[in-house]
Amino acid sequence: MTRIYFNDVVTRDGFQIEPNFIPTADKVRLIDEMSQCGFAKIEVTSFTSPKAIPMLRDAEEVMGKIQRFPGVEYTVLVPNLRGAERALESRADEFNLVMSTSETHNLANLRMTREKSFAGLAEVIQFVDGKTPINVSLSTSFGCPMEGDVPQTVVEEFAKRFADLGVRGITICDTTGMANPAQVSAMSESLQKLFPHLQLTMHFHNTRGMGLANVLAAVQSGITRFDGSLGGLGGCPYAPGASGNISSEDAIHMLDAMGYNTGIDIPKLLILARELPTIVGHTVPGQVAKAGRSCDLHPAPEYVADLR
């Protein structure tokens, strides 16, 4: 069966909007333990200004203390040239650049037009000059809560402009949880035909309960790379009503049950998912950690034996 690759983003996308600072030691320990679960990538942190995202103000310290496990890529979010300089010093395996395909969301989130964002990220790509692989995440690719639908042609055009600059991968982000499976299938099929040489990743949120359905639609359309967040943590503060990412363990459990090879040690991953509420200080959305795997059986009540 097809191999599916997962990138967990909990310590970046998940932790960045937590109300309380997650201690550096907890972040490092969690990343080290996730590294042993079989993830293809872990998005460790963000080299955004500490004033903008105080929850990730320890980016250099975290990157300096994590253990680098063979076969795992440690990726970081890079917003601008200064962030790229810091990220290069951290020896990240991949830089993830971000902009929105919605003009209104880009203005709200990044405080600049899409064209200004593109120009700034193009400068980063030129500065890096092939030293580190670059992925570009295109936010609100399936819809914007302020503008409505984002035409697929707009997403494809931005993807092409970045592909022409030589990036390794593109992540198509359902930042606001507005995608539906039919939309995902159409986008997935089109992008694979247009950009067969790119690493194409899908990033879904479960805002309206369609996260796993969208994963399945993408997989059945040939996509093999996905972002997920342990416990389903995360969300965008500039996307009204947008709740967390799809839960890594829920998506991985679903695909594993269907016979796909995710390369993930699910029992080990569930141990971490069950520890996560203690780390963040509140319950998390993930379901499989609460209910157990569908193959985890329970003893029948004693009286059942007497009824046979």
Backbone as a ProteinNet text record, in pm:
[ID]
protein_1_A
[PRIMARY]
MTRIYFNDVVTRDGFQIEPNFIPTADKVRLIDEMSQCGFAKIEVTSFTSPKAIPMLRDAEEVMGKIQRFPGVEYTVLVPNLRGAERALESRADEFNLVMSTSETHNLANLRMTREKSFAGLAEVIQFVDGKTPINVSLSTSFGCPMEGDVPQTVVEEFAKRFADLGVRGITICDTTGMANPAQVSAMSESLQKLFPHLQLTMHFHNTRGMGLANVLAAVQSGITRFDGSLGGLGGCPYAPGASGNISSEDAIHMLDAMGYNTGIDIPKLLILARELPTIVGHTVPGQVAKAGRSCDLHPAPEYVADLR
[TERTIARY]
85.4	0	89	38.9	112.9	167.8	290.8	349.6	299.3	253.9	207	304.1	342.4	440.4	372.2	402.6	341.9	445.2	404.7	481.6	400.5	455.8	381.8	422.5	322	345.8	307.5	290.2	235.2	323.7	455.7	541.1	559	513.4	512.2	368.7	292.6	155.6	67.5	89.3	7.1	40.3	168.3	209.1	206.3	210.1	224.8	104.3	-12.5	-128.6	-177	-96.3	-131.3	-125.8	-215	-217.2	-99.5	-42	69.9	194.2	308.2	435.8	466.9	494.7	534.1	683.3	726.6	869.7	955.9	1072.4	1164.4	1194.6	1217.3	1249.9	1137	1012.2	898.2	893	922.4	924	1031.6	1151.5	1262.7	1231.3	1180.2	1148.3	1041.4	938.3	831.2	883.2	965.6	1021.7	1108.9	1191.8	1277.8	1196.1	1086.1	1002.9	923.3	876.9	808	903.5	1031.6	1130.8	1143.3	1110.1	1120.2	992.1	892.6	763.6	755.3	846.4	843.8	796.4	787.8	747.5	854	808.9	902.5	962.4	879.3	922.7	858.9	927.1	869.7	896.3	788.7	805.2	830.2	955.3	999.8	954.7	972.8	951.4	940.3	938	929.7	1034.1	1102.6	1199.2	1136.7	1012.8	943	992.2	971.9	1012	948.3	1026.9	971.3	860.3	863.1	756.5	625.4	635.3	515	458.1	545.1	501.3	585.8	549.8	630	636.1	535.7	534.9	649.4	708.5	818.8	947.2	960.3	1078.3	1206.2	1191.4	1307.2	1350.7	1325.5	1351.7	1494.6	1592.8	1732.7	1767.2	1716.1	1747.3	1688.8	1566.3	1503.3	1580.4	1610.5	1684.1	1822.3	1880.8	2013.4	2014.4	1900.5	1896.1	1832.5	1753.3	1688.3	1790.7	1755.6	1837.8	1794.1	1890.1	1859	1857.5	1738	1725	1735.9	1812.4	1825	1688	1668.1	1542.5	1435.2	1459.1	1361.5	1415.5	1333.5	1371	1312.8	1396.2	1353.2	1337	1210.9	1178	1135.3	1154.6	1120	1049.3	961.4	895.1	988.2	1001.8	1088.1	1004.1	985.9	898.1	966.5	1098.6	1167.3	1318.4	1395	1540.1	1605.5	1563.4	1621.3	1593.4	1472.2	1439.6	1522.8	1550.2	1632.2	1774.7	1828.8	1963.7	1970	1870.3	1866.1	1848.7	1763.8	1736.5	1859.3	1936.2	2058.6	2154.9	2164.8	2252.3	2204.3	2075	2017.3	2034.2	2078.8	2098.4	1966.5	1860.3	1733.2	1747.4	1673	1678.8	1594.2	1495.4	1406.4	1351.8	1333.7	1268.4	1126.5	1028.3	890.1	850.1	823.3	781.7	629.9	567.5	420.5	365.5	263	181.3	41.2	-52.9	-191.5	-228.3	-316.5	-368.4	-486.7	-535.8	-643.1	-580.1	-612.4	-555.8	-595.5	-721.6	-768.3	-702	-692.1	-627.8	-479.5	-414.8	-272.6	-251.4	-340.7	-332.6	-356.8	-452	-483.6	-373	-317	-219.6	-77.3	-39.1	98.9	112.9	0.4	-1.2	67.8	50	102	23	31.1	-39.1	27.2	-43	14.3	139.5	135.9	252.4	374.3	351.2	464	515.9	425	467.4	549	499.4	571.4	711.6	721.2	851.6	947.1	895.6	979	1025.1	936.9	974.4	1069.9	1051.9	1145.4	1286.2	1296.9	1426.9	1489	1404.5	1453.9	1507.7	1431.4	1473.1	1606.5	1620.3	1745.4	1860.6	1833.1	1935.5	1983.4	1889.1	1924.3	2005.3	1967.5	2046.3	2080.3	1980.7	1999.5	2070.1	2110.7	2180.8	2090.1	1961.6	1863.2	1737.9	1677.8	1553.2	1443.8	1361.7	1254.8	1119	1025.5	884.9	805.2	703.1	615.4	474.8	420.1	283.7	190.6	90.6	-6.4	-132.9	-153.4	-267.2	-398	-508.4	-645.9	-666.4	-604.2	-613.3	-751.2	-830.5	-963	-1075.6	-1039.1	-1142.2	-1096.5	-1153.5	-1120.5	-1248.3	-1248.5	-1370.6	-1412	-1324.1	-1356.6	-1389.6	-1332.3	-1356.2	-1446.3	-1451.3	-1523.9	-1431.1	-1481.4	-1402.1	-1276.8	-1167.6	-1044.4	-1034.9	-1039	-1036.1	-914.1	-934.8	-824.6	-715.4	-755.1	-656.5	-560.8	-608.2	-521.8	-416.7	-459.3	-367	-263.3	-308.9	-217.5	-116.5	-158.4	-67.2	42.6	6.3	109.4	202.2	146	229.5	329.4	285.2	373.1	484.3	448.7	549.4	659.1	620.6	721.6	798.5	728.4	796.7	903.5	872.6	968.2	1091.2	1078.7	1192.8	1277.5	1232.7	1313.6	1286.9	1169.1	1141.4	1123	1146.3	1133.2	987.7	910.5	775	676.1	549.2	437.3	339	295.1	189.9	63.3	-44.2	-173.9	-253	-280.9	-334.9	-482.4	-560.1	-700.2	-704.6	-645.3	-623.9	-750.9	-862.7	-987.6	-1086.5	-1045.1	-1134.5	-1256.4	-1240.1	-1353.2	-1357.7	-1255.5	-1247.7	-1349.9	-1389.6	-1472.7	-1404.4	-1437.5	-1366.1	-1366.6	-1476.2	-1479.7	-1379.6	-1373	-1279.7	-1135.1	-1111.9	-977.6	-934.4	-1023.1	-990	-952.7	-1032.2	-1004.7	-870	-840.5	-714.5	-596.8	-611.5	-502.9	-468.7	-570.6	-546.7	-481.7	-528.6	-474.6	-329.1	-297.7	-162.1	-60.2	-100.4	-7.4	24.8	-72.1	-46.6	41.4	16.5	91	233.7	252.2	382.5	428.4	451.1	488.2	622.6	706.1	839	840.7	731	727.4	681.4	733.1	672.7	542.6	430	300.6	247.1	216.3	167	31.3	-58.1	-188.3	-194.1	-249.7	-258.1	-404.6	-470.8	-614.1	-641.8	-750.7	-803.7	-939.2	-978.3	-1101.6	-1214.9	-1211.2	-1306.1	-1451.2	-1482.9	-1621.7	-1637	-1542.4	-1552.8	-1521.8	-1460.5	-1432	-1283.9	-1204.7	-1060.5	-1019.2	-1067.9	-1028.1	-1088.4	-1208.5	-1267.9	-1182.8	-1128.2	-1042.9	-909.3	-854.8	-732.9	-757	-867.8	-897.9	-915.6	-983.2	-1001.8	-867.5	-776.3	-643.7	-563.9	-567.8	-495.9	-547.4	-678	-736	-710	-666.9	-629.5	-479.6	-404.8	-263.3	-167.8	-218.7	-132.4	-75.1	53.5	117.7	180.8	168	228.8	123.9	126.2	27.9	90.9	40.2	66.2	-40.1	0	-95.2	-38	-119.3	-73.8	-115.1	-18.7	-48.4	-165.1	-264.1	-379.3	-476.4	-441.8	-528.2	-513.8	-398.6	-377.1	-347.8	-369.7	-335.3	-454.9	-430.2	-534.7	-475.4	-548.9	-499.7	-575.8	-505.3	-574.4	-639.2	-601.9	-659.4	-758.5	-807.3	-909.2	-1026	-1124.9	-1235.6	-1300.3	-1309.2	-1375.5	-1291.6	-1165.2	-1081.8	-1019.8	-1060	-1005.5	-880.3	-841.2	-712	-693.5	-568	-531.9	-594.9	-588.5	-627.8	-533.4	-585.4	-505.1	-417.7	-286.6	-195.3	-235	-257.3	-282.8	-415.6	-516	-644.1	-630.3	-560.8	-542.9	-456.9	-350.4	-260.4	-331.3	-409.4	-486.1	-582.8	-652	-747	-677.8	-567.8	-499.3	-436.4	-384	-327	-435	-552.7	-662.6	-706.8	-684.9	-722.8	-613	-499.8	-393.6	-281.4	-285	-176.4	-56.6	60.8	183.5	221.5	209	244.9	383.8	440.7	571.8	571.2	453.5	441.2	416.7	486.9	462.8	344.4	225.3	103.3	94.6	123.4	118.9	209.7	329.7	421.5	366	304.8	247.2	130.5	50.6	-64.4	-20.5	91.6	144.8	171.5	232.2	260.3	131.1	35.9	-91.1	-163.7	-150.1	-216.3	-143	-15.2	60.5	38.4	-6.4	-15.5	-104.5	-221.2	-302.3	-229	-143	-65.3	35.1	94.2	192.9	128.6	11.7	-51.2	-150.9	-190.1	-278.6	-425.8	-466	-609.1	-633.2	-759.1	-792.9	-762.4	-745.5	-715.4	-817.6	-834.3	-942.4	-925	-802.4	-780.9	-869.3	-916.9	-1013.1	-952.3	-858.3	-807.1	-733.1	-664.9	-595.1	-693.5	-816.3	-918.8	-988	-1019.2	-1097.2	-1011.9	-884	-800	-815.7	-724.6	-732.3	-855	-902.9	-1019.3	-984.7	-854.9	-814.3	-786.1	-798.2	-776.9	-905.1	-904.7	-1026	-1034.4	-1156.1	-1181.6	-1247.1	-1224.9	-1287.3	-1438.8	-1507.3	-1653.6	-1692.6	-1809.4	-1856.1	-1863	-1839.8	-1834.8	-1961	-2075.5	-2201	-2216.6	-2139.1	-2153.4	-2118.9	-2017.2	-1978	-2093.3	-2174.2	-2285.1	-2398.9	-2396.9	-2506.3	-2474.6	-2352.6	-2315.3	-2377.3
-119.4	0	124.5	233.9	360.2	409.4	461.2	521.6	666.3	701.5	837.2	899.5	1024.2	1092.5	1203.4	1207.6	1307.3	1403.4	1530.5	1637	1686.3	1675	1724.9	1868.3	1953.5	2097.2	2147.3	2056.6	2098.9	2199	2182.1	2271.6	2408	2422.7	2554.5	2605.2	2545.1	2589.6	2572	2462	2435.8	2525.5	2537.8	2611.4	2762.4	2812.3	2956.9	3037.1	2973.1	3049	3001	2919.7	2879.8	3003.6	3012.9	3131.3	3136.6	3020.8	3016.2	2960.7	3017.6	2976.5	2832.1	2748.9	2610.6	2610	2559.6	2561.9	2497.8	2555.5	2506.3	2358	2316.2	2175.4	2083.4	2126.3	2044.8	2035.2	2146.4	2144	2048.3	2058.7	1975.1	1827.7	1795.6	1655.3	1601.9	1682.9	1638.2	1614.9	1705.9	1690	1565.3	1544.2	1425	1296.6	1297.3	1177.4	1158.4	1268	1256.2	1207.9	1245.7	1203.4	1052.3	985.5	840.3	769.8	848.9	790.3	760.7	818.6	789.9	902.6	1025.1	1137.7	1166.7	1206.5	1246.6	1383.2	1471.7	1606.2	1646.5	1734	1799.2	1948	2026.7	2172.6	2219.6	2249.8	2269.1	2401.2	2510.8	2643.1	2746.3	2872.7	2983.2	3088.2	3136.7	3244.2	3379.5	3393.6	3521.3	3603.3	3734.1	3819.9	3772.7	3761.3	3722.1	3815.5	3940	4033.6	3995	3941.9	3902.9	3771.8	3675.2	3544.6	3511.2	3565.8	3543	3397.9	3318.3	3178.5	3098.1	3151.5	3081.5	3163.6	3239.6	3324.8	3246	3116.9	3031.9	2950.4	3000.4	2924	2873.9	2962.2	2920.5	2814.6	2833.4	2739.7	2601.9	2598.3	2470	2399.2	2472.2	2411.3	2363.3	2430.1	2391.3	2271.2	2240.9	2134	2004.1	2009.5	1886	1787.4	1659.7	1555	1538.4	1526.2	1509	1359.3	1307	1164.8	1141.1	1039.6	1008.6	983.7	1038.5	1017.9	1119.7	1207.4	1311	1447.2	1524.2	1660.3	1756.9	1847.6	1947.3	2080.4	2118	2236.1	2350.8	2473.4	2591.6	2693.1	2771.4	2878	2999	3053.4	3169.8	3279.6	3394.4	3498	3600.4	3617	3726.2	3700.7	3796.7	3779.6	3761.8	3841.8	3828.7	3690.1	3641.3	3506.8	3401.5	3424	3329.5	3325.4	3441	3446	3366.1	3384	3310.5	3160.5	3126.8	2986.3	2915.8	2984.4	2923.7	2889.1	2976.4	2950.6	2831	2805.4	2695.2	2559.6	2557.9	2435.7	2359.7	2434.9	2370.5	2295.3	2185.4	2104.2	2160.8	2242.8	2300.5	2431.7	2529.3	2655.1	2651.9	2687.5	2696.1	2843.2	2893.8	3032	3035.3	3141.3	3145.1	3276.4	3266.5	3381.5	3330.6	3422.3	3384.8	3409.2	3325.4	3347.2	3443	3476.5	3575.3	3709.9	3813.6	3946.2	3995.9	3979.5	4029.4	3955.5	3823.3	3746.6	3781	3802.3	3837.7	3972	4065.8	4197.2	4185	4101.5	4085.5	4011.7	3908.8	3821.5	3876.9	3923.6	3966.9	4118.4	4188.6	4335.4	4386.8	4313	4357.3	4290.9	4344.9	4286.7	4154.9	4078.4	3952.9	3978.2	4081.4	4108.7	4147	4222.5	4257.6	4133.1	4045.3	3919.3	3836.2	3824.7	3744.8	3801	3932.5	3994.2	3967	3975.8	3950.3	3806.1	3712.7	3571.3	3536.3	3602.5	3582.5	3625.5	3731.6	3775.8	3669.5	3608.1	3501.7	3385	3345	3233.9	3265.4	3388.3	3429.8	3431.1	3476.9	3482.5	3342.7	3250.3	3113.3	3045.5	3072.7	3030.5	2881.4	2800.3	2656.4	2593.3	2674	2617.4	2525.2	2558.2	2480.7	2465.5	2345.5	2329.1	2421.3	2470.7	2563.6	2508.1	2519.2	2487.6	2616.9	2634.7	2751.1	2704.8	2757	2725.4	2837.5	2801.7	2898.4	2889.6	2988.3	2988.1	3019.8	2984	3008.8	2963.6	2853.8	2808.6	2752.5	2720.1	2664.9	2759.8	2881.3	2977.2	3070.1	3189	3292.5	3334	3340.7	3376.6	3521.8	3601.5	3742.8	3769.8	3688.3	3708.3	3601.3	3484.2	3372.3	3283.1	3227.8	3135.2	3202.5	3127.1	3168.2	3082.4	3142.4	3062.4	2970.8	2849.3	2754.6	2809.6	2887.3	2944.4	3039.4	3108.2	3198.1	3117.5	3007.5	2919.2	2863.2	2817.1	2759.8	2862.2	2986.5	3089.7	3120	3130.8	3153.6	3032.8	2912.9	2792.8	2793.5	2834.8	2839.7	2942.6	3058.2	3162.7	3117.3	3044.6	2993.9	2876.1	2791.6	2679.9	2732.5	2841	2900.4	2955.1	2982.9	3030.9	2916.4	2793	2677.3	2618.2	2645.2	2586.3	2435.5	2363.3	2217.7	2173	2246.2	2199.9	2312.3	2277.5	2369.2	2298.5	2369.1	2317.7	2397.6	2328.4	2391.5	2385.8	2503	2511.4	2549.2	2467.9	2500.1	2569.7	2687.1	2761.2	2780.9	2792.8	2827.9	2712.4	2593.9	2478.7	2490.3	2548.8	2569.6	2467.1	2383.2	2288.7	2177	2122.4	2002.6	1900	1771	1667.1	1685.1	1732.1	1750.2	1857.8	1964.4	2073.5	2024.5	1945	1891.2	1800.4	1715.5	1625.8	1703.7	1806.1	1886.7	1957.1	2015.1	2085.3	1987.5	1873.7	1774.5	1723	1689.1	1634.8	1738.2	1861.6	1967.4	1997.8	2013	2050.4	1941.3	1816.2	1707.5	1705.9	1741.7	1748.4	1867.7	1981.6	2102.9	2099.6	2036.4	2041.2	1901.8	1813.6	1676.3	1666.5	1771	1768.2	1822.4	1883.7	1943.6	1843.9	1860.7	1794.3	1868.4	1802.5	1864.6	1812.2	1905.2	1869.5	1935	1865.7	1923.2	1948.7	2063.5	2108.5	2142.6	2057.9	2075.7	2111.9	2186.5	2213.7	2144.3	2116.6	2040.6	2130.2	2254.8	2355.3	2313	2251.7	2210.9	2059	1988.9	1844.6	1767.7	1833.7	1765.1	1734.2	1751.7	1733.4	1596.8	1490	1355.4	1317.9	1366.2	1341.5	1406	1523.3	1591.7	1520.3	1466.1	1385.7	1267.1	1198.4	1080.5	1118.2	1229.4	1274.1	1302.1	1364.2	1394.9	1267.4	1174.3	1047	972.4	967.6	895.8	966.9	1093.1	1168.2	1163	1091.8	1072	1150.4	1234.3	1311	1217.1	1232.8	1143	1216.5	1347.8	1425.2	1512.2	1509.7	1583.8	1647.6	1765.3	1824.6	1775.3	1759.2	1729.9	1785.5	1793.2	1846	1750.7	1711.5	1623	1678.9	1594.7	1638.5	1728.4	1771.1	1863.7	2007.7	2041.9	2180.2	2271.2	2400.7	2500.6	2582.3	2670.7	2759.4	2894.1	2970.6	3101	3212.2	3302.5	3411.1	3511.7	3508.9	3602.7	3534.5	3420	3349	3320.9	3409.6	3395.5	3258.2	3193.9	3064.6	2944.8	2967.8	2856	2786.1	2662.7	2586.5	2513.1	2414.9	2352	2270.2	2230	2143.4	2005.7	1926.1	1787	1723.3	1632.6	1560.7	1459.2	1467.8	1372.7	1228.9	1200.6	1061.5	1011.1	1099.3	1057.2	1024.4	1112.8	1090.5	967.5	952.5	838.9	708.1	709	589.1	550.4	649	621	555.4	614.7	561.8	425.7	409	279.6	171.1	204	107.2	69.2	160.5	134.2	61.9	38.1	-37.4	45.3	177.9	262.4	253.8	268	265.6	408.5	443.9	577.8	583.2	465.7	461.7	506.9	523.7	579.1	467.7	476.7	388	445.4	395	454.5	438.9	322.5	314.5	417.1	435	533.3	674.9	702	833.7	861.6	760.2	780.2	809.2	755	788.3	937.7	993.7	1137.8	1218.9	1173.4	1245.2	1250.1	1144.7	1142.2	1227.2	1256	1344.6	1492.3	1520.3	1658.2	1747.8	1703.1	1791.3	1838.2	1754	1794.7	1903.3	1892	1990.5	2126.8	2129.4	2258.1	2306.5	2218.1	2259.3	2261.7	2190.8	2183.8	2063.4	2028	1916.2	1952.4	1850.8	1872.7	1797.2	1836.9	1780	1635.5	1584.8	1450.8	1345.3	1251	1150.4	1012.9	969.5	833.1	814.6	919.1	909.3	885.8	933.7	916.5	780.7	741.2	619.6	495.5	515.7	401.7	364.4	281.7	236.7	146.5	141.7	56	-91.3	-125.4	-264.7	-298.7	-201.7	-227.3	-284.8	-412.2	-478.3	-476	-495.8	-492.3	-624.3	-665.5	-791	-776	-882.3	-881	-887.9	-836.4	-850.3	-997.1	-1025.2	-1164.3	-1242.2	-1173.3	-1246.6	-1298.5	-1244.6	-1288.7	-1436.4	-1482	-1624.3	-1715.2	-1670.4	-1754.3	-1759.7	-1668.3	-1663.6	-1741.8	-1794.4	-1867.5	-2006.7
0	0	0	-51.7	-64.6	69.1	67.8	186.6	198.6	317.8	347.9	447.9	424.3	507.9	587.9	718.3	805.2	862.9	868.1	931.2	1050	1171.4	1286.9	1318.2	1342.4	1360.1	1499.2	1594.9	1724.1	1796.6	1791.4	1870.2	1804.3	1681.3	1617.6	1605	1516.2	1490.3	1613.5	1685.9	1803.7	1921	1951.9	2071.5	2054.7	1929.9	1912.1	1961.7	1969.2	2016.7	2153.6	2220.1	2356.3	2448.1	2544.2	2632.3	2728.4	2760.3	2854.1	2785	2817.6	2758.4	2796.8	2695.3	2719.9	2749.4	2865.6	2898.3	2789.7	2769.1	2665.7	2683.5	2807.6	2832.7	2787.9	2806.4	2762.8	2610.4	2542.5	2396.3	2345.7	2400.9	2356.9	2380.1	2498.2	2529.2	2434.5	2407.7	2318.9	2177.5	2127	1992.7	1986.2	2087.6	2088.7	2089.1	2162.4	2168.1	2038.7	1978.3	1849.3	1741.3	1753.6	1654.8	1648.6	1758.3	1763.9	1719.3	1677.1	1637.3	1488.5	1408.1	1265.5	1176.5	1228.3	1144.5	1039.4	921	815.4	846.6	901.7	936.9	1069.5	1141.1	1258.6	1243.6	1241.9	1236.9	1380	1409	1546	1604.4	1529.7	1586.7	1475.5	1514	1418.2	1451.5	1348.7	1367.6	1337.6	1383	1382	1500.8	1496.3	1607.5	1737.8	1844.8	1974.8	2022.1	1976.1	2013.3	1945.8	1824.4	1750.9	1802.7	1832.2	1883.4	2005.8	2121.3	2242.3	2285.7	2247.1	2288.9	2226.8	2118	2051.8	2059.7	2165.5	2181.3	2208.3	2233.8	2263	2141.2	2020.8	1898.1	1889.3	1911.1	1902.1	2005.8	2126.6	2234.4	2205.3	2156.5	2124.1	2013.5	1906.7	1795.4	1837.5	1934.7	1980.9	2072.1	2133.1	2232.1	2183.4	2075.8	2029.9	1976	1985.6	1925	1779.6	1690.7	1548.5	1516.3	1489	1459.6	1309.5	1267.7	1124.9	1061.9	943.4	872.2	902.5	1001.3	1036.6	991.7	922.2	884.4	987.1	1035.6	1134.1	1061.4	1043.4	965	1055.9	1010.4	1089.4	1001.2	1061.8	987.9	980.1	860.1	836	771.2	838.7	785.5	694.9	709.8	640	640.3	588.4	579	715.9	814	947.1	1003.7	982.4	1027.3	956.5	827.3	751.9	805.7	842	899.4	1029.2	1114.2	1240.3	1215.1	1118.3	1088.9	1032.5	949.9	896.7	1009.6	1107.4	1221.2	1303.7	1298.3	1376.9	1309.1	1186	1108.4	1084.9	1057.4	1023.4	891.4	879.5	758.2	645.7	680.3	579.9	634	545.8	581.5	524.6	607	563.1	557.3	437.2	417.1	401.9	450.3	454	400.1	318.3	280.1	248.6	240.1	214.3	68.7	15.8	-118.7	-117.9	0.4	17.4	53.8	-22.5	4.6	143.2	179.8	309.4	424	413.3	520	529.4	415.8	418.4	487.1	459.2	524.4	674.3	713.4	856	929.2	866.1	931.1	922.8	803.6	780.5	764.3	761.2	751.8	625.2	517.5	388.3	277	156.6	42.7	3.2	-77.5	-125.2	-208.6	-291.3	-375.5	-292.3	-186.6	-99.5	-28.3	13.6	76.1	-20.9	-143.9	-243.3	-266.6	-278.3	-302.1	-185.7	-62.8	54.6	61.9	29.6	33.8	-80.7	-193.8	-305	-264.2	-186	-134.9	-44.6	38.3	126	43	-58.2	-144	-211.5	-258.4	-322.3	-221.5	-99.5	4.8	42.8	57.3	96.4	-14.2	-138.4	-255	-253.2	-219.4	-226.4	-108.3	-9.2	107.2	187	192	267.4	182.1	175.6	100.3	153	62.1	99.8	60.1	155.1	132.1	149.5	68.5	82.9	117.2	226.4	266.6	222.2	143.1	92.6	176.7	261.2	354.1	281.2	345.6	297.7	152.8	115	-24	-59.6	40.2	13.7	54.4	93.7	131.4	241.3	241.3	340.3	411.7	545.3	617.6	598.3	537.6	512.2	365.9	275.3	131.9	71.7	133.8	75.7	-4.2	-113.5	-194.4	-249	-248.4	-315.9	-442.1	-560.4	-683.3	-689.7	-735.1	-747.4	-838	-939.1	-1031	-959.6	-856.1	-779.6	-704	-642.9	-570.9	-667.8	-782.4	-881.4	-931.8	-947.6	-996.8	-895.3	-768.4	-666.5	-655.4	-665	-661.6	-776.1	-895	-1011	-991.7	-937.2	-918.6	-822.1	-718.7	-625.7	-686.6	-760.3	-825.2	-921.1	-990.6	-1084.2	-1012.2	-882.4	-803.9	-749.3	-772.1	-734.6	-598.5	-538.9	-408.3	-423.1	-314	-317.6	-304.1	-221	-194.3	-174.7	-188.5	-164.3	-72.1	32.5	119.7	95.5	67.3	42.5	171.9	228.1	364.3	367.6	437	465.8	601.3	606.9	731.5	811.7	742.6	808.6	815.3	774.6	782.1	694	574.4	483.8	370.6	359.8	248.1	260.5	145.1	142.2	52.7	64.9	-9.3	-160.7	-218.9	-364.3	-406.5	-329.3	-355.4	-341.2	-237.6	-213.9	-328	-375.5	-486.3	-611.3	-642.1	-761.4	-750.4	-634.3	-613.1	-621.1	-554.7	-550.3	-689.4	-766	-899.6	-990.5	-982.8	-1067.9	-1035	-905.9	-866.6	-900.2	-887.4	-921	-1069.7	-1152.9	-1297	-1331.7	-1264.3	-1294.3	-1240.9	-1123.8	-1056.2	-1012.4	-1106.1	-1069.4	-997.7	-1008.2	-947.5	-805.3	-759.3	-625.8	-519.2	-397	-281	-250.8	-269	-241.5	-108.8	-18.1	114.6	135.4	204	238.4	389.4	424.9	564.1	591.9	669.9	695.4	840.8	859.2	992.1	1004.1	1127.5	1150.1	1198.4	1159.7	1208.9	1193.1	1081.4	1054.2	1048	1110.1	1120.8	994.3	894.3	768.5	749.5	853.6	840.1	788.8	852.3	810.6	674.9	646.6	514.7	406.3	436.4	339.6	322.9	431.1	420.1	327.6	348.8	267.9	120.8	95.6	-43.2	-109.1	-34.6	-88.8	-114.8	-19.7	-36.3	-159.6	-174.2	-287.6	-419.8	-412.4	-532.4	-558.5	-471.7	-495.9	-408.3	-317.8	-228.2	-121.2	-92	4.8	122.6	128.6	238.4	307.3	441.3	518.7	642	676.1	806.7	903.3	1027.5	1134.3	1262.4	1365.3	1493.2	1604.7	1685.6	1797.5	1878	1902.4	1980.5	1907.6	1785.5	1711.4	1755.9	1815.5	1859.6	1741.3	1762.7	1662.4	1619.9	1524.9	1476.1	1440.5	1363.8	1319.2	1390.1	1461.1	1531.3	1437.5	1308.4	1212.2	1118.5	1159.7	1083.6	1176.5	1182.7	1277.5	1272.4	1388.2	1398.2	1360.9	1319.2	1275.6	1395.3	1417.3	1529.3	1484.5	1560.7	1543.1	1417.2	1397.5	1286.6	1303.9	1198.9	1216.3	1317.9	1394.7	1492.1	1419.3	1438.8	1373.6	1403.2	1532.7	1569.2	1512.6	1501.2	1444.7	1296.4	1222.2	1078.2	1052	1128.5	1110	1143.4	1250.7	1288	1177.3	1119.6	1012.3	893.4	849.4	731.7	759.5	879.6	917.4	915.8	968.1	970.7	829.9	735.1	596.3	518.4	583.1	519	460.1	478.1	428.6	523.1	466.5	545	581.6	708.6	754.4	816.4	844.4	907.3	1051.9	1110.8	1246.2	1347.9	1459.7	1573.2	1650	1620.8	1676.9	1828.8	1887.5	2034.4	2101.8	2047.6	2105.1	2089	1972.5	1947.6	2042.6	2070.9	2159.5	2302.9	2344.1	2477.1	2486.1	2380.4	2378.2	2372.7	2292.1	2280.9	2415.3	2494.9	2626	2729	2703.1	2792.2	2758.7	2636.3	2588.9	2675.3	2721.6	2806.7	2931.8	2985.7	3103	3065.8	2946.9	2902.3	2880.5	2815.6	2781.9	2887.1	2978.2	3085.7	3051.9	2947.1	2913.2	2823.9	2803.8	2716.4	2570.6	2487.9	2346.5	2261.7	2134.1	2052.7	2007.3	2000.3	1945.8	2008.9	1927.4	1974.3	2002.3	1920.1	1934.2	2066.2	2112.5	2240.7	2354.8	2339.2	2442.7	2430.7	2308.6	2287	2268.3	2229.8	2195.8	2049.5	1999.1	1860.8	1840.7	1718.3	1690	1705.8	1703.6	1721.4	1867.7	1956.4	2099.5	2158.9	2189.4	2236.7	2389.1	2438.5	2582.5	2625.5	2747.6	2792.7	2802.3	2768.7	2781	2927.8	2964.2	3102.1	3142.2	3267.9	3314.6	3282.9	3286.4	3265.2	3123	3027.5	2889	2875.7	2950.2	2942.7	2982.4	3077.4	3124.6	3023.4	2926.4	2826.8	2700.9	2693.8	2570.8	2568.7
[MASK]
++++++++++++++++++++++++++++++++++++++++++++++++++++++++++++++++++++++++++++++++++++++++++++++++++++++++++++++++++++++++++++++++++++++++++++++++++++++++++++++++++++++++++++++++++++++++++++++++++++++++++++++++++++++++++++++++++++++++++++++++++++++++++++++++++++++++++++++++++++++++++++++++++++++++++++++++++++

